[in-house]
Amino acid sequence: MSATEGESSESAWRRQERQQRDRFVAFAFAAAQLLIEVDPAGVVSYAIGASFGLSRGDTAKLAGRRFTDLAAPQDASYCRELLRQLAAAGRIEPRIVRMRTLRGATVSFLIGGSTLPNRPGYSFLSLTQAP
């Protein structure tokens, strides 16, 4: 195989990887409006999508906040329990959780989640505003 053929197959592989990643992102946003990564300490480490008033402007501003602090006071302990169940089982089916906006309003979300073996302790949550 020549260097040019090697580069072509490498280029094709990278293109396929990008397409695969783009598909996963599209599927994720087809099922959720907000995606949140929570670190082992329960702190949001990454967020993307619609903020629903949970942050000012960009959802990236959710990073650094405890996930349970985003919950409405009456659901904060439930959120802690969901994170515990997620860590134990590796996946949780969507459940309704009430979250508190910066203005103090309560918004109900369906929250589902999964973990990844290569990111121990991290939780990956999908949030969709409940109907």
DSSP file (Angstrom, degrees, kcal/mol; ACC not computed):
  #  RESIDUE AA STRUCTURE BP1 BP2  ACC     N-H-->O    O-->H-N    N-H-->O    O-->H-N    TCO  KAPPA ALPHA  PHI   PSI    X-CA   Y-CA   Z-CA
    1    1 A M              0   0    0      0, 0.0     2,-0.1     0, 0.0     0, 0.0   0.000 360.0 360.0 360.0 133.8    0.0    0.0    0.0
    2    2 A S     >  -     0   0    0      1,-0.1     4,-2.2     4,-0.0     5,-0.2  -0.342 360.0-107.1 -81.5 166.4    1.4    3.4   -0.9
    3    3 A A  H  > S+     0   0    0      1,-0.2     4,-2.4     2,-0.2     5,-0.2   0.862 121.5  54.8 -60.5 -36.4    1.4    6.4    1.4
    4    4 A T  H  > S+     0   0    0      2,-0.2     4,-2.3     1,-0.2    -1,-0.2   0.909 107.7  47.8 -65.7 -42.2   -1.4    7.9   -0.7
    5    5 A E  H  > S+     0   0    0      2,-0.2     4,-2.5     1,-0.2     5,-0.2   0.906 111.5  51.8 -64.4 -40.5   -3.6    4.9   -0.2
    6    6 A G  H  X S+     0   0    0     -4,-2.2     4,-2.2     1,-0.2    -2,-0.2   0.906 110.9  47.2 -61.4 -42.7   -2.9    4.9    3.5
    7    7 A E  H  X S+     0   0    0     -4,-2.4     4,-2.8     2,-0.2    -1,-0.2   0.885 110.8  52.8 -65.7 -38.9   -3.9    8.6    3.7
    8    8 A S  H  X S+     0   0    0     -4,-2.3     4,-2.5     2,-0.2    -2,-0.2   0.922 111.6  44.4 -64.5 -44.2   -7.0    7.9    1.8
    9    9 A S  H  X S+     0   0    0     -4,-2.5     4,-2.4     2,-0.2    -1,-0.2   0.876 114.2  50.5 -69.8 -34.8   -8.1    5.1    4.1
   10   10 A E  H  X S+     0   0    0     -4,-2.2     4,-2.5    -5,-0.2    -2,-0.2   0.917 111.7  48.1 -64.3 -42.7   -7.2    7.2    7.1
   11   11 A S  H  X S+     0   0    0     -4,-2.8     4,-2.2     2,-0.2    -2,-0.2   0.903 111.9  49.0 -63.7 -42.5   -9.3   10.0    5.7
   12   12 A A  H  X S+     0   0    0     -4,-2.5     4,-2.4     2,-0.2    -2,-0.2   0.905 110.8  51.2 -64.0 -41.2  -12.2    7.7    5.0
   13   13 A W  H  X S+     0   0    0     -4,-2.4     4,-2.5     2,-0.2    -2,-0.2   0.926 110.6  47.9 -61.8 -45.6  -12.0    6.3    8.5
   14   14 A R  H  X S+     0   0    0     -4,-2.5     4,-2.4     2,-0.2    -1,-0.2   0.895 110.5  52.0 -62.9 -39.7  -12.0    9.9   10.0
   15   15 A R  H  X S+     0   0    0     -4,-2.2     4,-2.4     2,-0.2    -1,-0.2   0.917 110.5  48.1 -62.1 -43.8  -15.0   10.8    7.8
   16   16 A Q  H  X S+     0   0    0     -4,-2.4     4,-2.6     2,-0.2    -2,-0.2   0.901 110.4  51.9 -63.8 -40.7  -16.9    7.7    9.0
   17   17 A E  H  X S+     0   0    0     -4,-2.5     4,-2.5     2,-0.2    -2,-0.2   0.913 110.4  48.1 -61.5 -43.2  -16.0    8.6   12.6
   18   18 A R  H  X S+     0   0    0     -4,-2.4     4,-2.8     2,-0.2    -2,-0.2   0.911 111.8  49.8 -63.2 -42.8  -17.3   12.1   12.2
   19   19 A Q  H  X S+     0   0    0     -4,-2.4     4,-2.2     2,-0.2    -2,-0.2   0.911 111.0  49.4 -62.6 -42.1  -20.5   10.8   10.6
   20   20 A Q  H  X S+     0   0    0     -4,-2.6     4,-2.2     2,-0.2    -2,-0.2   0.930 112.6  47.3 -62.1 -46.2  -21.0    8.3   13.5
   21   21 A R  H  X S+     0   0    0     -4,-2.5     4,-2.3     1,-0.2    -2,-0.2   0.921 111.3  51.2 -60.9 -45.1  -20.5   11.1   16.0
   22   22 A D  H  X S+     0   0    0     -4,-2.8     4,-2.3     1,-0.2    -1,-0.2   0.869 108.5  52.4 -62.7 -36.6  -22.9   13.4   14.2
   23   23 A R  H  X S+     0   0    0     -4,-2.2     4,-3.0     2,-0.2     5,-0.2   0.940 108.7  49.7 -62.8 -46.7  -25.5   10.6   14.1
   24   24 A F  H  X S+     0   0    0     -4,-2.2     4,-2.5     1,-0.2    -2,-0.2   0.906 111.3  49.1 -60.6 -41.3  -25.2   10.1   17.9
   25   25 A V  H  X S+     0   0    0     -4,-2.3     4,-2.4     2,-0.2    -1,-0.2   0.924 111.9  48.9 -63.3 -43.9  -25.6   13.9   18.5
   26   26 A A  H  X S+     0   0    0     -4,-2.3     4,-1.4     1,-0.2    -2,-0.2   0.923 112.8  47.4 -62.5 -44.4  -28.7   14.0   16.2
   27   27 A F  H  X S+     0   0    0     -4,-3.0     4,-1.2     2,-0.2    -1,-0.2   0.903 110.5  53.0 -63.1 -40.7  -30.2   11.0   18.0
   28   28 A A  H  X S+     0   0    0     -4,-2.5     4,-1.3     1,-0.2     3,-0.5   0.928 112.2  43.4 -61.5 -45.9  -29.5   12.5   21.4
   29   29 A F  H  < S+     0   0    0     -4,-2.4    -1,-0.2     1,-0.2    -2,-0.2   0.677 105.9  62.8 -77.5 -15.6  -31.2   15.8   20.5
   30   30 A A  H  < S+     0   0    0     -4,-1.4    -1,-0.2    -5,-0.2    -2,-0.2   0.807 115.8  32.9 -70.2 -28.7  -34.1   14.0   18.9
   31   31 A A  H  < S+     0   0    0     -4,-1.2     2,-0.3    -3,-0.5    -2,-0.2   0.606 126.5  31.8-101.3 -15.3  -34.8   12.5   22.3
   32   32 A A     <  -     0   0    0     -4,-1.3    96,-0.2    -5,-0.1    -1,-0.1  -0.969  49.0-155.6-145.3 155.8  -33.7   15.4   24.6
   33   33 A Q  S    S+     0   0    0     94,-2.5    17,-2.5    -2,-0.3     2,-0.4   0.601  89.1  32.8-103.3 -18.2  -33.6   19.1   24.7
   34   34 A L  E     -AB  49 127A   0     93,-1.9    93,-3.1    15,-0.2     2,-0.4  -0.992  64.6-162.7-143.0 130.8  -30.8   19.4   27.2
   35   35 A L  E     -AB  48 126A   0     13,-2.9    13,-2.1    -2,-0.4     2,-0.4  -0.957  12.5-174.6-115.6 131.6  -27.8   17.1   27.8
   36   36 A I  E     -AB  47 125A   0     89,-2.5    89,-3.5    -2,-0.4     2,-0.5  -0.989  15.3-156.2-132.0 132.6  -25.9   17.3   31.0
   37   37 A E  E     -AB  46 124A   0      9,-3.2     8,-2.8    -2,-0.4     9,-1.4  -0.919  14.4-162.7-103.1 131.5  -22.7   15.5   32.2
   38   38 A V  E     -AB  44 123A   0     85,-2.9    85,-2.6    -2,-0.5     6,-0.2  -0.961  11.3-136.9-117.9 129.9  -22.3   15.2   36.0
   39   39 A D    >   -     0   0    0      4,-3.2     3,-2.4    -2,-0.5    82,-0.1  -0.186  36.8 -90.0 -78.6 174.6  -19.0   14.4   37.5
   40   40 A P  T 3  S+     0   0    0      0, 0.0    -1,-0.1     0, 0.0    81,-0.1   0.729 126.9  57.1 -59.9 -21.8  -18.4   11.9   40.4
   41   41 A A  T 3  S-     0   0    0      2,-0.1     3,-0.1     1,-0.0    81,-0.1   0.442 121.5-105.5 -87.2   0.3  -18.9   14.7   43.0
   42   42 A G  S <  S+     0   0    0     -3,-2.4    25,-2.9     1,-0.3    26,-0.4   0.640  77.4 135.1  86.7  14.6  -22.4   15.5   41.5
   43   43 A V  B     -F   66   0B   0     23,-0.3    -4,-3.2    24,-0.1     2,-0.3  -0.802  63.5-110.4-100.8 137.6  -21.2   18.7   39.8
   44   44 A V  E     +A   38   0A   0     21,-3.1    20,-3.1    -2,-0.4    -6,-0.3  -0.500  37.3 174.0 -65.1 123.5  -22.3   19.6   36.2
   45   45 A S  E     +     0   0A   0     -8,-2.8     2,-0.3     1,-0.4    -7,-0.2   0.587  66.2  10.5-106.9 -15.6  -19.1   19.3   34.1
   46   46 A Y  E     +A   37   0A   0     -9,-1.4    -9,-3.2    16,-0.1    -1,-0.4  -0.955  60.6 175.4-161.5 141.8  -20.7   19.8   30.7
   47   47 A A  E     +A   36   0A   0     -2,-0.3     2,-0.3   -11,-0.2   -11,-0.2  -0.987   1.6 173.0-150.3 143.0  -24.1   20.9   29.4
   48   48 A I  E     +A   35   0A   0    -13,-2.1   -13,-2.9    -2,-0.3     2,-0.3  -0.991  41.2  43.1-149.8 143.1  -25.5   21.6   25.9
   49   49 A G  E    S-A   34   0A   0     -2,-0.3    10,-0.4   -15,-0.2   -15,-0.2  -0.855  95.1  -8.5 125.3-159.9  -28.9   22.4   24.6
   50   50 A A        -     0   0    0    -17,-2.5    -2,-0.1    -2,-0.3   -17,-0.1  -0.531  51.0-153.3 -75.7 138.8  -31.8   24.6   25.6
   51   51 A S    >   -     0   0    0     -2,-0.2     3,-2.6     6,-0.1    -1,-0.1   0.746   8.2-155.9 -87.9 -23.9  -31.4   26.2   29.1
   52   52 A F  T 3  S-     0   0    0      1,-0.3    -2,-0.1     2,-0.1   -18,-0.0   0.767  73.1 -59.8  53.0  27.2  -35.1   26.6   30.0
   53   53 A G  T 3  S+     0   0    0      2,-0.3    49,-2.9     4,-0.2    -1,-0.3   0.559 111.6 119.4  80.7   6.6  -34.0   29.4   32.3
   54   54 A L  S <  S+     0   0    0     -3,-2.6     2,-0.3    47,-0.2    -2,-0.1   0.722  84.4  17.8 -75.3 -20.3  -31.8   27.1   34.4
   55   55 A S  S    S-     0   0    0      2,-0.2     2,-0.8    -4,-0.1    -2,-0.3  -0.937  91.2 -97.5-141.3 164.3  -28.9   29.3   33.4
   56   56 A R  S    S-     0   0    0     -2,-0.3     2,-0.4     2,-0.1     5,-0.1  -0.772  86.7 -44.8 -84.4 110.5  -28.3   32.8   32.1
   57   57 A G  S    S+     0   0    0     -2,-0.8    -2,-0.2     2,-0.1    -4,-0.2  -0.538 121.6  48.0  74.5-125.3  -27.8   32.4   28.3
   58   58 A D  S >  S-     0   0    0     -2,-0.4     3,-1.8     1,-0.1    -2,-0.1  -0.211  71.2-137.1 -58.3 132.7  -25.5   29.6   27.3
   59   59 A T  G >  S+     0   0    0    -10,-0.4     3,-2.5     1,-0.3     4,-0.3   0.708  97.7  79.7 -65.0 -18.5  -26.1   26.2   29.0
   60   60 A A  G >  S+     0   0    0      1,-0.3     3,-1.5     2,-0.2    -1,-0.3   0.754  78.3  72.8 -58.6 -21.6  -22.3   25.9   29.4
   61   61 A K  G <  S+     0   0    0     -3,-1.8    -1,-0.3     1,-0.3    -2,-0.2   0.582  79.4  73.4 -71.1  -8.2  -22.9   28.2   32.4
   62   62 A L  G X  S+     0   0    0     -3,-2.5     3,-2.0    -4,-0.1   -18,-0.3   0.750  73.5 106.6 -72.4 -23.2  -24.4   25.3   34.2
   63   63 A A  T <  S+     0   0    0     -3,-1.5   -18,-0.2    -4,-0.3     3,-0.1  -0.299  77.1  29.4 -58.3 135.9  -20.9   23.8   34.6
   64   64 A G  T 3  S+     0   0    0    -20,-3.1     2,-0.3     1,-0.4    -1,-0.3   0.230  95.4 110.4  97.3 -13.2  -19.7   24.1   38.1
   65   65 A R  S <  S-     0   0    0     -3,-2.0   -21,-3.1   -21,-0.2    -1,-0.4  -0.727  77.1-108.4 -94.3 144.9  -23.1   23.9   39.7
   66   66 A R  B >>  -F   43   0B   0     -2,-0.3     3,-0.8   -23,-0.3     4,-0.6  -0.519  24.0-134.0 -66.9 135.0  -24.2   20.9   41.7
   67   67 A F  H >> S+     0   0    0    -25,-2.9     3,-1.5     1,-0.3     4,-0.6   0.900 105.5  55.2 -59.4 -41.1  -26.8   19.0   39.7
   68   68 A T  H >4 S+     0   0    0    -26,-0.4     3,-0.6     1,-0.3    -1,-0.3   0.762  97.9  64.0 -66.4 -23.0  -29.1   18.7   42.8
   69   69 A D  H <4 S+     0   0    0     -3,-0.8    -1,-0.3     1,-0.2    -2,-0.2   0.691  95.7  59.7 -71.9 -17.4  -29.0   22.5   43.2
   70   70 A L  H << S+     0   0    0     -3,-1.5    30,-3.0    -4,-0.6    -1,-0.2   0.718  91.1  91.3 -78.8 -21.1  -30.8   22.8   39.8
   71   71 A A  B << S-C   99   0A   0     -3,-0.6    28,-0.3    -4,-0.6     5,-0.1  -0.337  91.9 -99.4 -73.6 153.1  -33.7   20.8   41.2
   72   72 A A    >>  -     0   0    0     26,-2.6     3,-2.6    35,-0.2     4,-0.7  -0.460  44.0-107.6 -62.9 146.6  -36.7   22.3   42.8
   73   73 A P  G >4 S+     0   0    0      0, 0.0     3,-0.8     0, 0.0     4,-0.4   0.838 119.7  55.7 -50.2 -38.5  -36.3   22.0   46.6
   74   74 A Q  G 34 S+     0   0    0      1,-0.2     4,-0.2     2,-0.1    -2,-0.0   0.642 113.9  40.7 -71.8 -12.4  -38.9   19.3   46.9
   75   75 A D  G <> S+     0   0    0     -3,-2.6     4,-2.4    23,-0.2    -1,-0.2   0.359  84.4  97.3-114.4   3.7  -37.1   17.1   44.3
   76   76 A A  H <X S+     0   0    0     -3,-0.8     4,-1.9    -4,-0.7     5,-0.1   0.921  88.4  44.7 -62.0 -45.1  -33.4   17.7   45.4
   77   77 A S  H  > S+     0   0    0     -4,-0.4     4,-2.1     1,-0.2    -1,-0.2   0.864 111.4  54.5 -68.3 -33.4  -33.2   14.4   47.4
   78   78 A Y  H  > S+     0   0    0      2,-0.2     4,-2.5     1,-0.2    -2,-0.2   0.898 106.7  51.5 -63.8 -40.4  -35.0   12.6   44.6
   79   79 A C  H  X S+     0   0    0     -4,-2.4     4,-2.3     2,-0.2    -2,-0.2   0.902 108.3  51.4 -62.3 -41.7  -32.3   13.8   42.2
   80   80 A R  H  X S+     0   0    0     -4,-1.9     4,-2.0     1,-0.2    -1,-0.2   0.916 110.8  48.7 -60.0 -42.6  -29.6   12.6   44.6
   81   81 A E  H  X S+     0   0    0     -4,-2.1     4,-2.8     2,-0.2    -2,-0.2   0.892 108.8  52.8 -65.8 -40.3  -31.3    9.2   44.6
   82   82 A L  H  X S+     0   0    0     -4,-2.5     4,-2.6     1,-0.2    -1,-0.2   0.914 109.3  49.0 -61.9 -42.5  -31.5    9.1   40.8
   83   83 A L  H  X S+     0   0    0     -4,-2.3     4,-2.2     2,-0.2    -1,-0.2   0.888 111.7  49.8 -63.8 -38.2  -27.8    9.8   40.5
   84   84 A R  H  X S+     0   0    0     -4,-2.0     4,-1.9     2,-0.2    -2,-0.2   0.932 112.3  46.9 -64.7 -45.9  -27.2    7.0   43.1
   85   85 A Q  H  X S+     0   0    0     -4,-2.8     4,-3.0     1,-0.2     5,-0.3   0.897 111.3  52.2 -62.1 -40.4  -29.4    4.5   41.1
   86   86 A L  H  X S+     0   0    0     -4,-2.6     4,-2.9     1,-0.2    -1,-0.2   0.917 108.6  49.8 -62.3 -44.2  -27.7    5.5   37.9
   87   87 A A  H  < S+     0   0    0     -4,-2.2    -1,-0.2     1,-0.2    -2,-0.2   0.875 116.2  43.2 -62.6 -37.3  -24.2    4.9   39.3
   88   88 A A  H  < S+     0   0    0     -4,-1.9    -2,-0.2    -5,-0.1    -1,-0.2   0.896 126.7  28.3 -75.7 -41.1  -25.4    1.4   40.6
   89   89 A A  H  < S-     0   0    0     -4,-3.0    -3,-0.2    -5,-0.2    -2,-0.2   0.694  92.8-131.1 -97.9 -21.2  -27.3    0.3   37.5
   90   90 A G  S  < S+     0   0    0     -4,-2.9    25,-1.8    -5,-0.3     2,-0.3   0.337  83.6  45.6  85.6  -8.2  -25.6    2.2   34.7
   91   91 A R  E     - D   0 114A   0     -6,-0.3     2,-0.4    23,-0.2    23,-0.2  -0.961  59.1-164.5-162.6 144.1  -28.9    3.4   33.2
   92   92 A I  E     - D   0 113A   0     21,-2.4    21,-1.9    -2,-0.3     3,-0.1  -0.999  24.6-125.3-130.9 140.2  -32.1    5.0   34.4
   93   93 A E  E     -     0   0A   0     -2,-0.4    18,-0.1    19,-0.2    -2,-0.0  -0.435  50.9 -76.3 -73.0 154.6  -35.3    5.2   32.4
   94   94 A P  E     +     0   0A   0      0, 0.0     2,-0.3     0, 0.0    18,-0.3  -0.263  57.4 177.4 -57.5 136.4  -36.8    8.7   32.0
   95   95 A R  E     - D   0 111A   0     16,-1.7    16,-3.0    -3,-0.1     2,-0.4  -0.959  34.1-101.4-137.1 153.5  -38.6   10.0   35.1
   96   96 A I  E     + D   0 110A   0     -2,-0.3     2,-0.4    14,-0.2    14,-0.2  -0.653  42.7 171.6 -82.2 129.0  -40.3   13.3   35.9
   97   97 A V  E     - D   0 109A   0     12,-2.6    12,-2.7    -2,-0.4     2,-0.5  -0.997  28.1-131.1-135.0 138.2  -38.2   15.7   38.0
   98   98 A R  E     - D   0 108A   0     -2,-0.4   -26,-2.6    10,-0.2     2,-0.3  -0.784  24.4-166.9 -92.3 130.8  -39.0   19.3   38.8
   99   99 A M  E     -CD  71 107A   0      8,-3.2     8,-2.7    -2,-0.5     2,-0.5  -0.811  16.2-126.6-114.4 156.6  -36.2   21.8   38.3
  100  100 A R  E     - D   0 106A   0    -30,-3.0     6,-0.2    -2,-0.3     2,-0.1  -0.896  17.7-143.3-108.7 128.1  -36.0   25.4   39.4
  101  101 A T    >   -     0   0    0      4,-2.9     3,-1.8    -2,-0.5   -47,-0.2  -0.308  33.4-101.7 -77.9 169.5  -35.3   28.2   37.0
  102  102 A L  T 3  S+     0   0    0    -49,-2.9   -48,-0.1     1,-0.3    -1,-0.1   0.784 125.1  55.4 -62.1 -26.1  -33.2   31.2   38.0
  103  103 A R  T 3  S-     0   0    0    -50,-0.3    -1,-0.3     2,-0.1   -49,-0.1   0.420 122.8-106.1 -87.4   2.0  -36.4   33.2   38.5
  104  104 A G  S <  S+     0   0    0     -3,-1.8    -2,-0.1     1,-0.3     2,-0.1   0.450  74.2 137.8  91.0   0.1  -37.7   30.6   40.9
  105  105 A A        -     0   0    0    -52,-0.1    -4,-2.9    -5,-0.1     2,-0.5  -0.429  51.4-124.9 -76.0 155.9  -40.3   29.0   38.6
  106  106 A T  E     -D  100   0A   0     -6,-0.2     2,-0.4    -2,-0.1    -6,-0.2  -0.889  25.0-174.1-105.0 131.8  -40.6   25.2   38.5
  107  107 A V  E     -D   99   0A   0     -8,-2.7    -8,-3.2    -2,-0.5     2,-0.4  -0.992  17.9-136.9-125.6 129.8  -40.3   23.3   35.3
  108  108 A S  E     -D   98   0A   0     -2,-0.4    22,-2.6   -10,-0.2     2,-0.3  -0.717  25.3-177.2 -89.9 135.9  -40.9   19.6   35.0
  109  109 A F  E     -DE  97 129A   0    -12,-2.7   -12,-2.6    -2,-0.4     2,-0.6  -0.934  30.6-127.9-127.7 150.3  -38.5   17.5   32.9
  110  110 A L  E     -DE  96 128A   0     18,-3.3    18,-1.9    -2,-0.3     2,-0.5  -0.908  35.7-166.2 -89.9 122.0  -38.3   13.9   31.9
  111  111 A I  E     +DE  95 127A   0    -16,-3.0   -16,-1.7    -2,-0.6     2,-0.3  -0.958  14.7 168.1-119.0 123.7  -34.8   12.9   32.9
  112  112 A G  E     - E   0 126A   0     14,-2.0    14,-2.5    -2,-0.5     2,-0.3  -0.808  11.1-177.5-120.9 167.2  -33.0    9.7   31.7
  113  113 A G  E     -DE  92 125A   0    -21,-1.9   -21,-2.4    -2,-0.3     2,-0.3  -0.998  16.9-172.4-162.5 164.5  -29.4    8.8   32.1
  114  114 A S  E     -DE  91 124A   0     10,-2.0    10,-2.7    -2,-0.3     2,-0.3  -0.949  16.9-135.3-150.1 168.5  -26.6    6.4   31.4
  115  115 A T        -     0   0    0    -25,-1.8     8,-0.1    -2,-0.3     3,-0.0  -0.791  14.4-134.4-120.8 167.9  -23.0    5.9   32.4
  116  116 A L    >   -     0   0    0      6,-0.4     3,-1.8     3,-0.4     6,-0.2  -0.987  11.4-137.4-124.9 135.6  -19.9    5.0   30.3
  117  117 A P  T 3  S+     0   0    0      0, 0.0    -1,-0.1     0, 0.0   -27,-0.0   0.813 105.6  54.3 -61.6 -29.4  -17.4    2.4   31.3
  118  118 A N  T 3  S+     0   0    0      1,-0.2    -3,-0.0    -3,-0.0     0, 0.0   0.447 108.7  50.6 -85.9   1.9  -14.5    4.6   30.2
  119  119 A R  S X  S-     0   0    0     -3,-1.8     3,-2.0     3,-0.1    -3,-0.4  -0.513  82.7-164.1-131.8  65.1  -15.7    7.5   32.4
  120  120 A P  T 3  S+     0   0    0      0, 0.0     3,-0.1     0, 0.0   -33,-0.0  -0.216  72.8  15.3 -57.2 135.4  -16.2    5.9   35.8
  121  121 A G  T 3  S+     0   0    0      1,-0.3     2,-0.3   -34,-0.1   -34,-0.1   0.226  97.8 117.1  89.2 -14.4  -18.3    8.0   38.2
  122  122 A Y    <   -     0   0    0     -3,-2.0    -6,-0.4    -6,-0.2     2,-0.4  -0.660  50.0-153.3 -89.9 143.8  -19.7   10.3   35.5
  123  123 A S  E     -B   38   0A   0    -85,-2.6   -85,-2.9    -2,-0.3     2,-0.6  -0.937   1.9-154.5-116.1 138.9  -23.4   10.4   34.7
  124  124 A F  E     -BE  37 114A   0    -10,-2.7   -10,-2.0    -2,-0.4     2,-0.4  -0.952  19.7-170.3-117.2 112.5  -24.8   11.4   31.3
  125  125 A L  E     -BE  36 113A   0    -89,-3.5   -89,-2.5    -2,-0.6     2,-0.5  -0.805  15.3-158.2-111.2 142.0  -28.3   12.9   31.6
  126  126 A S  E     -BE  35 112A   0    -14,-2.5   -14,-2.0    -2,-0.4     2,-0.4  -0.976  13.2-165.8-115.8 131.6  -30.9   13.7   29.0
  127  127 A L  E     +BE  34 111A   0    -93,-3.1   -94,-2.5    -2,-0.5   -93,-1.9  -0.964  10.3 176.6-121.8 131.7  -33.6   16.2   29.9
  128  128 A T  E     - E   0 110A   0    -18,-1.9   -18,-3.3    -2,-0.4     2,-0.1  -1.000  39.6-108.4-130.3 131.5  -36.8   16.9   27.9
  129  129 A Q  E     - E   0 109A   0     -2,-0.4   -20,-0.3   -20,-0.2   -77,-0.0  -0.391  41.3-117.8 -59.9 129.0  -39.4   19.3   29.1
  130  130 A A              0   0    0    -22,-2.6   -22,-0.2   -33,-0.2    -1,-0.1  -0.386 360.0 360.0 -69.6 145.5  -42.4   17.3   30.3
  131  131 A P              0   0    0      0, 0.0    -1,-0.1     0, 0.0    -2,-0.1   0.507 360.0 360.0 -68.0 360.0  -45.7   17.8   28.4
